[in-house]
Amino acid sequence: MKRQSRFILSALAFGYAFLYVPLILVVVYSFNDSRIATVWGGFSTRWYGELLQNDSILDAAFLSLQVAITSATAATLLGTMAGLALARFGRFRGRTLFSGMISSPMVMPEVITGLSLLLLFVTLQQLTGWPGQRGFSTIAIAHTTFSMAYVAVIVQSRLMAMDESLEEAAMDLGGRPLRVVFDITLPLIAPAMIAGWLLSFTLSLDDLVIASFVSGPGSSTLPMVIFSKVKLGVSPDINALATIIIVTVSLGVAIAWVVGRRATRPS
């Protein structure tokens, strides 16, 4: 038993070290005074100041946030409707095709998705003149396309596990189907919708491949800017940017943990 416990603890420690030591190193080297990111030159916060004066990174971050919020909201609305259709409409004609079309963005390689969307936008531009140039709108549509699949799966799973008798009781009491959806169904699946929105937001912020296909000149997202800089060598300001993101995510996780713990604490 002691050997087994030591092995489990060693494996756990190795796993955590593998995940978090690189993040710790990024945070440490973000305070490096040297221009060479991998050579320690003393403690300094100069790169945070230079990061805040870097217009290309700030513009890319603002664009990424705009796209992420827009695409996550649209994906949540469309994905929720798709999940409702799959979970509550029974065996309608074309259900198998519809379910396959919902699930395909999750298993389709991002290169194929990006290329197909690029061809779609180019064809639309030739036929209708829209989009005039690829940028915010095309990236948001592309991110909505693959994000809504995840929302649909999450919402459908929540609906399948939900007690349908609550909706039936509301209709027995005279509630119309649309009123039941807004008063009963949506409040019960709200946690799944929030989870889907957060997942879509994260996927949009993290996407590089698809955004590279559907973006145009002057509309680079934050992952695209970081990737272009990394190809020339990691600069200290990128470490500072990564540290800010790590701290922000850590605070969000900590707040969610505290809120969740208070919600489950017995009164």
N, C-alpha and C positions, 0 to 999 in steps of 0.2 A: 504493500500500500504506500509506503514511504517513497519507494522508487517511482511508482506511478504518479504520486503527487508532485514529486520533483520534476518529472518529465512534463506534466501538464503546466506547471508554473514556468518552466523553461520555455516551453512552446508559446505560452501566453506572453511572456516577456519579449521573446524574439519577435512575435507578431506585432506587438505594440511598438517596439523599437523600429521595426521595418516601416511602419506606417507614419510614426510621429518624429523620429530623429531627423529625416529630411526637412520636415516643416520647421523644426526648431532651428536647424542650420540656416534656413532661409531667413528666419526672424533675426538671428544673431548677425548674419552678414548684411542685413539691411541697415545696420548701424556701423558699417565698415567705412572708414574714411578714405580708403584707397579707391582709385578708379577701376582697379582690377577686382572683379567681384569675388574671386577665389583667394585673394591674398589679403590677409588682415593688416590694416594700416592704422589701427587705433579706433577708438569709439567716436562716432560723430552722427549727427542727425541731418547732415547737409543734403542727403539724397531725398529726404522727405520734402524739403523745401524746393529742390529742383523738380521733384515729381509734380508738385502743385503748380509749377510754372511751365510744365510741359503741355502745350495746347493740344498736341496730337493725341496724347493719352487721355486727357480730360474730355475732349470731344468724342473719342471712341467710347469712353466709359458712359457718357451721357446718352449716346446713341444706343449702346447695349442695354441700358436701363429702360429707355423708351420702348425698344423692341421687346424686351422681356416682359414688361408690364402689359403691353398691348397684346402680344401673342398669348400670354398666359391667361388673360381675361377672355379672349376670343376662344381659346382652346377649352377653357372650362365651360363656357356656354355651349359650344358645339358638342364637346365630349359628354356633357351631362345629358343632352338631348339624345345622343346616340346610345348612351347607357340605359336611359329610360326605355327607348325603343326595343333594345335587345332583352331587357329584363321584364318588361311589362306588356309588350304587344303580342306575345305568343308566337306561333308559327305562321308568320305572314310570308307572302310570296317574295322571294328574293332575299330571305333572311340569311341564307348561307353565304351568298355573294356579298351582302352588306357586312356581315361579320368578318369575312375575309378581307374586305377593303379597309375595315377599321383596324384590323390587326397587322396588316402588311407593312405600314410604316415602321413598326417596332422591330421587324426582322429584316427589312430591306437595308442593304449597305448604304451608308450615307453618301458615298460617291454616286451611286445610281440615283438616289433621291435628288441630290443636288443637280446632277446632269439633266434629269427629266424636267425639273422645275425651271432650269435655265432655258431649255428648249421651249417649254410652255410660254415663258415670258417673252422670248424672242419672237415666237409665232404670233402672240397677241399684239406685240408691238408692230409687226408687219401688217396685221389685219386691221387693227383698230387704232393704232397709234399710242396705245397704253401698254406698258408704262413708258413715259418719255425717257426716263433713265432709271436704272436699277439702283435702289437705295432702301430707305426706311420701309416703304410699303411692301416691296418684294421680299425683303428679309422677314418682316413680320408675318406675311402670308406663308412663307416657307416654314417658319418655326411653328406657326399654328397648325400646319398640315401634319407634322409628325408628333406634336405635343398632344393634340386632341385624342390620339389613339391611347395614350397612357391614362388620360382623364377618363375616357370611356370605360377602360378596363377596371379602374378603381371604383367608379360609380356603379358599374354593373355588379361588381363583387359585393359592394355594400347593399345594393338593392336585393340581390339574391339571398343575402343573409338576414334581411329585414322581415319582420312579421307582417304579412300582407293583411292580416285581420284588422290592423289599425286603419288601413285605407278602406277596407270593406265596411267597417263600422261607421266611418265618416260618411260613406255613400248611403248606408242604411238610414242615417240620420238626416238625409236630404241634401248632402253636399254634392255639388256637381263635380264631374271629373277634374276640370281645370282648377276649381277651388280646392279640391282635395290635394292636388299636386302642390299648390302653393302653401297650403296651411298644414299639411301633414307630411307629404313626401320630402319636399325640399328641406324643411328643418331637420328631419331625421338623417338625411344624407349630407347635411352641411359639412360635417367633419371630413367626409370623403372628398367633397368639392374643394375644401380648403387645402387638403393634402394634394389633390390634383393640380391646383393652382400653384402651390409651392414647387411641386416637381416640375411643372412646365416652365416656371420662372427660372429654376436652376438649369434645366436643359437648354433653355434659350441663351442664358449667360455663358454657358460652357461650350456652345456649338462653334465649331471652326470650319468644318468641311463644307456643310451646306451653305453657310453664310458666304464662304469664298466663291461659290458658284453664282449666287443670286445677288451679290452686291456689285456696285459699280464704283467708278472713281470718286473719291471723297466721301465714301460711306463705309469706312472700315470699322468693324466692331472691335471691342477690346481684345478678345482672343486673337483676332487677325493681327492687331498691332503688336501684341506680345510675341506672337509667333515670328513675325517679321524681324523683331529685334533679337530674338533668341538665335535666329539663324546666323547673325553676325557676332554672336557671343553675348552671354548674359551680362547685362549692365546693372550696377547697384540700384538704380532707380526702379528696375523691375523687381528686385528683392523688396524694396520699400512698398511697391504696389501689392505684391503678394502678401506681405505682412499685414497690410490694411485689410485685405480680403479675409485672411485667416482670422484676424481679431474680430471682424464683423460677424463672420459665420459662427465663431466660438461664442460670442455674446448672444446671438440668436438662439443657438442650441441651449445655452445656459438658461436663458429666459423661458424657453419652451419647457425645459425640465422643471424649473421652479413652478411655473403655472400648472403643469401637469401634476406635479406632486401635491400642490395645494388642492387641486380639484379632486384627487383621489383620497385625500386625508379625511378620515371619518370625523364628523362634526360632534 
